[in-house]
Amino acid sequence: MTGLEARHPQLRALAPHRLGESRPYALAFAGELVLFLCRWTGDASIPVSLTGEVGERQEEALAAALRGWEGAGLGVRFVRVDGPGAIRVRVRDDIVTSQADTVADCAIGGPPSPGATAVPGARLVTASIHVASDDPNPRLTLLHELGHALGFQGHVPRGSTLMLSSHAEIVAQARRVTESSPVEDVALRALYAIPPGAIVARVPVARAQTLPADRLRAVAAERVLAGPFVRMGDREGLLWWEGEPGRRLALRIEGAQRAVRKPAALRLSPASAEARRILAPQAEAPPGDG
């Protein structure tokens, strides 16, 4: 993350911000792996919906958590909506407290040009949060999960942030945020202090490794599909384009973090039926063909 601080010196005032311990989003096209950060952009309020096994306790918890993040100095605002929101919070009775999870999807304009320091058009467009209906501390849980929904992926072992890896430490940190006080989170402040799509690393890889993404990108352009979109989880990422129902072109991205030191670790594989159909001849070709 030293290079990121050199390009964006405002990060130095926030050190130790732990942004370098986040899990960046990943793109892989034309023989290059690009790791980058993504967040919400623009001045418009982010629509938030709440569905599922919802009671007064969950309603109040979400309202308090949203107030806390609005006061965090990130420049984000929220608006509650009845229909599907850009951030969708679902209360479920089929998961336990420790299984709360969030995915945040980033849209991009395409691969960055040579020498670019940001991925063009990168911005968060949707996020889904699942929490347990019997969670004894829904406000504390939502404070943490909203941090992921705002763009901080992964967890950190320590620091002045809600994005910690230990559940006990998350609860302890979240308790410091009262129902009427703003969140003070250096990790998210650092993320929102730099341009969306800021590139963390560019890693040359073999052209054969990115061939599945290059092929699907060409097909998506022919079909005028929406995308690409990217998602990053704890173990793997997802790259996809959207069209008619059942026509999603999706690739699983594995080994992106390890590929910084070992480029051969990067692996792209089909993650949708249509992608498997398109890439099947390529996958079945004998080694060395083409």
C-alpha positions as CSV (number, residue, x, y, z in Angstrom):
1,M,0.0,0.0,0.0
2,T,3.1,2.3,0.0
3,G,2.5,3.1,-3.6
4,L,-1.1,4.1,-2.9
5,E,0.0,6.5,-0.2
6,A,2.6,8.0,-2.6
7,R,-0.1,8.7,-5.1
8,H,-2.6,9.9,-2.4
9,P,-0.6,11.6,0.3
10,Q,-3.8,12.4,2.2
11,L,-3.7,8.8,3.5
12,R,-0.6,9.6,5.6
13,A,-2.6,11.8,7.9
14,L,-4.9,8.8,8.6
15,A,-2.2,6.3,9.3
16,P,-2.3,3.6,10.7
17,H,-5.5,3.3,8.6
18,R,-5.3,-0.5,7.8
19,L,-6.4,0.0,4.2
20,G,-3.5,-2.1,3.1
21,E,-5.1,-5.1,5.0
22,S,-8.4,-4.8,3.1
23,R,-9.2,-7.4,0.4
24,P,-9.2,-5.5,-2.9
25,Y,-11.4,-6.2,-5.9
26,A,-9.8,-8.1,-8.8
27,L,-9.9,-7.8,-12.6
28,A,-8.0,-10.0,-15.0
29,F,-7.9,-9.1,-18.7
30,A,-5.3,-9.2,-21.5
31,G,-2.5,-10.8,-19.4
32,E,-2.8,-8.5,-16.4
33,L,-4.3,-8.8,-12.9
34,V,-5.5,-5.5,-11.5
35,L,-6.3,-5.2,-7.8
36,F,-8.3,-2.1,-6.8
37,L,-10.6,-0.5,-4.2
38,C,-14.2,0.3,-4.8
39,R,-16.8,2.5,-2.9
40,W,-20.0,4.5,-3.4
41,T,-19.8,7.7,-5.4
42,G,-21.9,10.8,-6.1
43,D,-24.0,13.1,-4.0
44,A,-27.2,11.1,-4.2
45,S,-28.5,9.3,-1.0
46,I,-28.0,5.5,-1.1
47,P,-31.4,3.7,-1.0
48,V,-31.6,1.1,1.8
49,S,-34.3,-1.5,2.2
50,L,-35.1,-3.9,5.1
51,T,-37.0,-7.1,4.5
52,G,-37.5,-10.6,6.1
53,E,-38.3,-11.3,9.7
54,V,-38.4,-7.7,10.7
55,G,-39.6,-6.3,14.0
56,E,-39.3,-3.0,15.9
57,R,-35.9,-4.0,17.2
58,Q,-34.4,-4.5,13.8
59,E,-36.0,-1.3,12.5
60,E,-34.5,0.7,15.3
61,A,-31.1,-1.0,15.0
62,L,-30.8,-0.2,11.3
63,A,-31.9,3.4,11.8
64,A,-29.3,3.9,14.5
65,A,-26.5,2.1,12.4
66,L,-27.3,4.3,9.4
67,R,-27.2,7.4,11.5
68,G,-23.8,6.4,12.8
69,W,-22.3,5.9,9.4
70,E,-23.8,9.1,8.1
71,G,-21.9,11.0,10.7
72,A,-18.6,9.2,10.0
73,G,-17.3,11.9,7.6
74,L,-17.4,9.7,4.5
75,G,-19.9,12.0,2.6
76,V,-22.5,9.2,2.3
77,R,-26.2,9.6,3.0
78,F,-28.9,7.0,3.2
79,V,-32.7,7.0,2.4
80,R,-35.0,4.2,3.5
81,V,-37.2,2.7,0.7
82,D,-40.0,0.1,0.7
83,G,-38.9,-1.5,-2.6
84,P,-35.5,-3.1,-3.2
85,G,-32.7,-0.8,-2.2
86,A,-29.2,-0.4,-3.5
87,I,-28.2,-1.7,0.0
88,R,-30.6,-4.6,0.9
89,V,-30.7,-5.7,4.5
90,R,-32.5,-9.0,5.0
91,V,-33.4,-10.4,8.5
92,R,-33.4,-14.2,8.4
93,D,-34.5,-16.8,10.9
94,D,-32.5,-19.6,9.2
95,I,-29.0,-18.4,10.2
96,V,-27.3,-17.9,13.5
97,T,-25.7,-14.7,14.8
98,S,-22.2,-15.6,13.7
99,Q,-23.3,-16.1,10.1
100,A,-24.1,-12.5,9.3
101,D,-22.6,-11.6,6.0
102,T,-22.4,-9.0,3.3
103,V,-21.5,-8.9,-0.4
104,A,-20.9,-5.6,-2.2
105,D,-20.9,-5.4,-6.0
106,C,-18.8,-3.0,-8.0
107,A,-19.5,-1.9,-11.5
108,I,-16.6,-0.8,-13.8
109,G,-16.2,0.8,-17.1
110,G,-13.6,-1.6,-18.3
111,P,-9.9,-2.4,-17.8
112,P,-7.6,0.5,-16.9
113,S,-5.4,1.9,-19.6
114,P,-1.6,1.5,-19.2
115,G,-0.3,3.8,-16.5
116,A,-3.7,4.6,-15.1
117,T,-4.0,4.8,-11.3
118,A,-7.7,4.0,-11.1
119,V,-10.1,1.6,-12.8
120,P,-12.5,3.7,-15.0
121,G,-16.0,4.0,-13.8
122,A,-15.5,1.9,-10.7
123,R,-18.3,2.4,-8.1
124,L,-20.4,0.3,-5.8
125,V,-23.9,-0.3,-7.2
126,T,-25.5,-2.9,-4.9
127,A,-24.9,-4.6,-1.5
128,S,-26.7,-7.3,0.3
129,I,-26.6,-7.8,4.1
130,H,-28.0,-10.9,5.8
131,V,-28.4,-10.9,9.6
132,A,-30.0,-13.3,12.0
133,S,-33.5,-12.5,13.4
134,D,-32.4,-13.6,16.9
135,D,-29.2,-11.6,16.9
136,P,-29.0,-10.1,20.5
137,N,-27.2,-7.0,19.2
138,P,-28.5,-6.2,15.8
139,R,-27.3,-2.6,15.9
140,L,-23.7,-3.7,16.6
141,T,-23.9,-6.3,13.9
142,L,-25.3,-3.8,11.3
143,L,-22.6,-1.3,12.1
144,H,-20.0,-3.8,11.1
145,E,-21.8,-5.2,8.1
146,L,-22.5,-1.7,6.8
147,G,-18.8,-1.2,6.8
148,H,-18.5,-4.0,4.2
149,A,-21.5,-2.6,2.3
150,L,-19.7,0.7,2.0
151,G,-16.7,-1.0,0.4
152,F,-14.3,-2.3,2.9
153,Q,-13.8,-6.0,2.1
154,G,-12.1,-8.5,4.3
155,H,-11.1,-7.9,8.0
156,V,-8.1,-6.6,9.9
157,P,-6.6,-8.0,13.1
158,R,-6.4,-4.7,15.0
159,G,-6.9,-1.0,14.8
160,S,-9.4,1.8,15.4
161,T,-12.0,0.3,13.0
162,L,-15.2,-1.7,13.1
163,M,-13.8,-4.0,10.4
164,L,-12.0,-6.3,12.8
165,S,-11.7,-10.1,12.4
166,S,-12.6,-11.0,16.0
167,H,-16.3,-11.1,16.8
168,A,-15.7,-10.1,20.4
169,E,-13.5,-7.2,19.3
170,I,-16.1,-6.1,16.8
171,V,-18.8,-6.0,19.5
172,A,-16.4,-4.1,21.8
173,Q,-15.6,-1.5,19.2
174,A,-19.2,-1.1,18.1
175,R,-20.4,-0.6,21.7
176,R,-18.4,2.6,21.7
177,V,-20.7,4.0,19.0
178,T,-23.9,5.0,20.9
179,E,-27.3,5.2,19.2
180,S,-26.8,8.9,18.7
181,S,-23.0,9.2,18.1
182,P,-21.2,9.0,14.8
183,V,-18.9,6.2,13.7
184,E,-15.2,7.1,14.0
185,D,-13.6,4.6,11.6
186,V,-10.1,5.3,10.2
187,A,-10.2,2.4,7.7
188,L,-13.4,3.6,6.0
189,R,-12.3,7.2,6.2
190,A,-9.1,6.2,4.3
191,L,-11.2,4.4,1.7
192,Y,-13.3,7.4,1.1
193,A,-10.4,9.8,1.1
194,I,-9.1,8.4,-2.2
195,P,-10.7,8.2,-5.7
196,P,-13.1,5.2,-6.3
197,G,-11.3,2.5,-8.3
198,A,-7.9,3.4,-6.9
199,I,-5.5,0.7,-8.1
200,V,-3.5,-1.2,-5.4
201,A,-1.4,-3.4,-7.7
202,R,-1.0,-4.4,-11.4
203,V,0.5,-7.8,-11.9
204,P,1.5,-9.3,-15.3
205,V,0.2,-12.8,-15.8
206,A,0.2,-15.3,-18.6
207,R,-2.2,-14.4,-21.4
208,A,-3.6,-17.9,-21.1
209,Q,-4.7,-17.2,-17.6
210,T,-6.9,-14.3,-18.6
211,L,-8.2,-15.9,-21.8
212,P,-11.6,-16.8,-20.2
213,A,-12.3,-13.2,-19.2
214,D,-11.1,-11.9,-22.6
215,R,-13.4,-14.3,-24.4
216,L,-16.4,-13.5,-22.3
217,R,-15.7,-9.7,-22.6
218,A,-15.9,-10.0,-26.3
219,V,-19.1,-12.0,-26.2
220,A,-20.6,-9.5,-23.7
221,A,-19.8,-6.7,-26.1
222,E,-21.4,-8.5,-29.0
223,R,-24.6,-9.1,-27.0
224,V,-24.5,-5.6,-25.5
225,L,-24.7,-7.0,-21.9
226,A,-24.5,-4.8,-18.8
227,G,-21.2,-4.9,-16.9
228,P,-18.7,-5.9,-16.1
229,F,-19.3,-6.3,-12.4
230,V,-17.0,-7.6,-9.8
231,R,-17.4,-9.0,-6.2
232,M,-14.7,-10.0,-3.8
233,G,-15.2,-12.6,-1.0
234,D,-12.9,-13.9,1.7
235,R,-11.6,-16.8,-0.6
236,E,-12.6,-15.9,-4.2
237,G,-14.0,-13.2,-6.4
238,L,-16.6,-13.0,-9.1
239,L,-16.5,-11.2,-12.5
240,W,-19.7,-11.1,-14.6
241,W,-21.9,-9.5,-17.2
242,E,-25.7,-9.5,-17.1
243,G,-28.3,-10.0,-19.9
244,E,-31.5,-11.9,-20.1
245,P,-32.4,-14.3,-17.3
246,G,-30.3,-17.3,-17.6
247,R,-27.8,-15.6,-19.8
248,R,-25.4,-14.3,-17.2
249,L,-21.8,-14.6,-18.1
250,A,-19.8,-15.2,-14.9
251,L,-16.3,-16.2,-13.9
252,R,-14.9,-17.2,-10.6
253,I,-11.6,-15.6,-9.7
254,E,-9.3,-17.6,-7.4
255,G,-5.8,-16.9,-6.1
256,A,-5.9,-13.1,-6.8
257,Q,-4.2,-12.1,-3.6
258,R,-1.5,-14.8,-3.8
259,A,-0.9,-13.9,-7.4
260,V,0.8,-10.6,-6.3
261,R,3.8,-12.8,-5.3
262,K,3.1,-15.8,-7.4
263,P,1.3,-14.9,-10.6
264,A,0.7,-18.5,-11.5
265,A,-1.8,-18.7,-8.6
266,L,-4.4,-16.7,-10.5
267,R,-7.2,-18.9,-11.9
268,L,-10.4,-18.0,-13.7
269,S,-13.1,-20.6,-14.1
270,P,-16.7,-20.5,-15.4
271,A,-19.3,-19.7,-12.7
272,S,-22.5,-19.7,-14.8
273,A,-24.0,-22.2,-17.2
274,E,-23.8,-19.8,-20.1
275,A,-20.1,-19.1,-19.4
276,R,-19.4,-22.8,-19.3
277,R,-21.1,-23.3,-22.6
278,I,-19.1,-20.5,-24.3
279,L,-15.8,-21.6,-22.8
280,A,-16.2,-25.4,-23.2
281,P,-14.4,-25.7,-26.6
282,Q,-11.6,-23.6,-25.2
283,A,-11.4,-25.7,-22.0
284,E,-11.4,-29.0,-24.0
285,A,-8.6,-27.9,-26.4
286,P,-5.4,-29.9,-26.1
287,P,-2.5,-28.1,-24.3
288,G,-0.6,-25.9,-26.7
289,D,-3.4,-25.5,-29.3
290,G,-4.1,-21.9,-30.4
